[in-house]
């Protein structure tokens, strides 16, 4: 009888130990799964970046250049004098929606971590805001009748302020690059 009690007591002592071991094994499995998941996310981000660069090169080769391709090219060719100049030729002539799409591309690139030189892209975003405002004004002005001469002085004043901001942003961009 004493031996049965001793075996029963020993079995009761092992239950918490067994539960603790199972808990530790489950914790290790979760940690391994989390590490595997992070590694897979990193590989996916690298793959997507590589694919976007390949698409960019293909568009450049085929003459179907998008503004984001020009910015990539400028960032990667920092030794080139043209790359140090502001991105005026990239933004000029773009529609408001086109500039908005470019801004979204840059934001997504910055938020998913594929942007290597964040200061460059922040400066580009500041300059992009000016060009978006100018494109918006041009689109609105194109919709208004030409007879309204009261709008012209106000528009000139706004454009002067925007051009001043653009100059400041271009100076910031040149300092960064």
N, C-alpha and C positions, 0 to 999 in steps of 0.2 A: 504494500500500500504506500509506503513511504517513497518507494521508487517511482510509482505512478505519479505521485504528487510532485516529485522532483522533475520528472519529464514534462508534466503539464506546466509547471512553473517556468521551466527552461523554454518551452514552446511559446509561452506568453511573452517572455523576454525577447525572443527572436522576432516576433511580429513587428514591433516598432523599428527594429534594426532593418528588417526586410523592406518595410515601407520607406524608410529613409534611403536605402540603397536604390530602390526603384525611382524615387523622386530625383536622386542625383543623376541616374541614368537618363531620365526624361529631360532634365535640365541640360545635360551635355548634348543630347540629341537636338534640342531646340537651338542651342548655341551653334552647333555645327550647321544646322539648316539656315540659320540667320547669316552665318559667314558665307555659305554657298550662295545664298540669295544676293548678298552684297557683291560677291565676285561676278555673278551673272549680270547684275545691273551695270557694273563697271564695263564688262565686255560688250554689253548691248550699247552703252553710250559711246564707246570707242568705235564700234561698228557703224552706228548711225552717223557719227562725225566723219568717218572715212567715206561713207556713202554720199554724204552731202558734199564733201570735197570733190569726189569723183563726178557727181552731177554738175558741180560748178565748173570743173575743167571741161566737161563735155559741152556745156552751154557756151563757154568761152571759145572752144574750138569751132563750134557750129555757128557762131555769131549771134546767138540768142541770149546775150548777156542780160542778167538781172542786176539791179543796183547792189544787192548783197554780194554778188560775185565780184564786183569792182572793189567793194570794201574789203573782202577777203584778200584780194590781190594786193591792195594797198597795204594792208597789215602785214602780209607775208613778204613784201618787197620793200622793207624799210630803208634799204640802202639806196633805192631809186629816188631821185629828186622829186619826181612826179608824185610819189607816194607820200612825201612830206607835205605836199600842198593840201589845202582843204578839199573837201569832197564836193565842191561846187558842181563839177561836171556830172557827178553821180546824181545829185538831187535836182539839178536844174531841168525844167521841162517835165517833171513828173507830176502826175495828178495827185490830188489829195488822198484818194484811195490807195494809189500805188505807194505813196510815202507812208501811209498808215500800215500797209502790209509789210513794208520794210521794217518799220518800227516794231511790229509784232514779231518779226523774225529775229530781230536783235534782242528783244526782251526774252523770247523763249531760249535763245542761245545763252543769255546771261543767267537765266534761272535754272537751266538744266546743267550748267557747269561746263559747257563746251567752249565758252569764251575764255581765251587764254589771257588776253591783256584787257582787263576790265576797264581800266582808265580810258583806253582808246574808245571802247564801245560807249562808255558814259559820255564822252565828249561828242561822239557821233550822234548820240541820242539828243543831246542839247542842241546841236546844230540842226538836226532833223526837225525839232520842234519849230524852229524859225522857218524852215522851208515849208513845213506843213501849214503854218499860219499864212505864209505868202500864197501858197497854192489855194488855200481856202478862200482868201480874199480875191484872188484872180477868178476863181470859179463863181463866186458871188457877183463880182463885178461883171462878169460875162453874162449873167442872167438879168442884170438890171438894164433898163433902157438907157441909151446913151445921152438923152436929153437932160438928165438930172445932173446939173453942174454943181449942186451943193455937196455931193458926195466926194467929188474929186479932191478938194483940199484936205478933207478928213482922211481919205485914203492915202494921200501923199504923206501926211503926218504919220500915219500908222506904218507905212512902208519905210519911212525914214527911221523910226524907232526899231523896226525889225532888222533893218540893215545894220544899225548900230549894234544890236544884240548879236547879229551874225558875225560882225567883226570881232567882238569880244570872244565869242565861242571859237572862231578860227584861231585867235591868238592862244586860247587855252589848248586847242588841239595841237597846234604846232609845238607848244611847250611840252606836251605829253609825249609826242612822237619824237 
